Amino acid sequence: MLRKIWLVAAQGFVLVAATLFLFDIFGPKPVPLHQAQVVTVKETAELPAPVRPVPLSFRDAAGKAVPAVVNIYTSKTLRREMSEGEQLLRRFYGLPDERSLNPRLVKPAAA
């Protein structure tokens, strides 16, 4: 019985010692209170003036940006075979036979 108590106490001591050792190595380090940190502020010389003139109006800025504007416009017409029922509905509602991805390209049916 005494031997069991001795083994449990020895294992507890080893675990506590290992924990304290690891905490000492990897744990946070305390900041010494006697060392004061001094912060020095230095002013710099004025920044040099910009080399290129800054646009004074929106017109100047837009004039420089206009060559970079690109307008890309694409459209595609899908053609497929329509069933008899779809053809009947298209004739009834006056829709064109071709279906386009762009609604501006759909031409109204002739009356």
URQUIKA-V125760 format. One record per residue. RES is the residue in one letter. OMEGA is omega in radians with two decimals (NA if undefined). D_CENTER is the distance of its C-alpha to the mean C-alpha in Angstrom with 2 decimals. Layout:
res = {RES/RES}
omega = {OMEGA/OMEGA}
d_center = {D_CENTER/D_CENTER}
//
This chain:
res = {M/L/R/K/I/W/L/V/A/A/Q/G/F/V/L/V/A/A/T/L/F/L/F/D/I/F/G/P/K/P/V/P/L/H/Q/A/Q/V/V/T/V/K/E/T/A/E/L/P/A/P/V/R/P/V/P/L/S/F/R/D/A/A/G/K/A/V/P/A/V/V/N/I/Y/T/S/K/T/L/R/R/E/M/S/E/G/E/Q/L/L/R/R/F/Y/G/L/P/D/E/R/S/L/N/P/R/L/V/K/P/A/A/A}
omega = {3.13/3.13/3.11/3.14/3.13/3.14/3.13/3.13/3.14/3.10/3.08/3.13/3.14/3.12/3.12/3.14/3.13/3.12/3.12/3.13/3.13/3.11/3.12/-3.12/-3.01/-3.08/3.13/3.13/3.13/3.12/3.12/-3.08/-3.05/3.13/3.10/3.12/-3.12/3.11/3.14/3.13/3.13/3.09/3.12/3.10/3.14/3.11/3.13/3.14/3.14/-3.08/-3.12/-3.14/3.13/3.11/-3.08/-3.11/3.09/-3.13/3.12/-3.12/3.14/3.11/3.11/-3.07/-3.05/-3.14/-3.11/-3.09/-3.13/3.09/3.13/-3.10/3.11/3.05/-3.13/3.12/3.12/3.08/3.12/3.12/-3.13/3.08/-3.14/3.13/3.12/3.10/3.13/3.14/3.12/3.11/-3.11/-3.11/3.09/3.13/3.12/-3.12/3.14/3.13/-3.08/3.06/-3.11/-3.08/3.13/-3.10/3.13/-3.11/3.13/-3.13/-3.14/-3.09/NA}
d_center = {66.01/65.91/64.24/61.32/60.80/60.91/58.25/55.88/56.38/55.81/52.58/51.35/52.25/50.40/47.23/47.40/48.10/45.21/42.79/44.03/43.84/40.20/39.28/41.12/39.29/35.68/35.87/34.89/37.24/39.00/38.76/42.25/43.44/45.93/43.44/42.06/39.00/39.64/36.94/37.95/36.45/37.08/36.73/35.73/37.36/36.08/33.31/34.76/34.69/32.16/33.77/32.73/33.57/30.92/31.20/33.29/32.61/30.19/32.59/32.28/28.47/28.49/31.21/29.13/26.05/28.11/28.67/24.96/24.64/24.98/26.00/25.94/27.92/28.82/30.87/32.47/35.55/35.97/39.55/40.83/44.08/44.58/46.76/49.93/48.53/45.47/47.80/50.01/47.15/45.87/49.42/49.93/46.80/47.20/43.93/43.82/44.17/41.04/37.59/34.87/31.07/31.34/33.39/34.73/36.51/38.40/41.90/43.99/46.95/50.30/52.52}
//
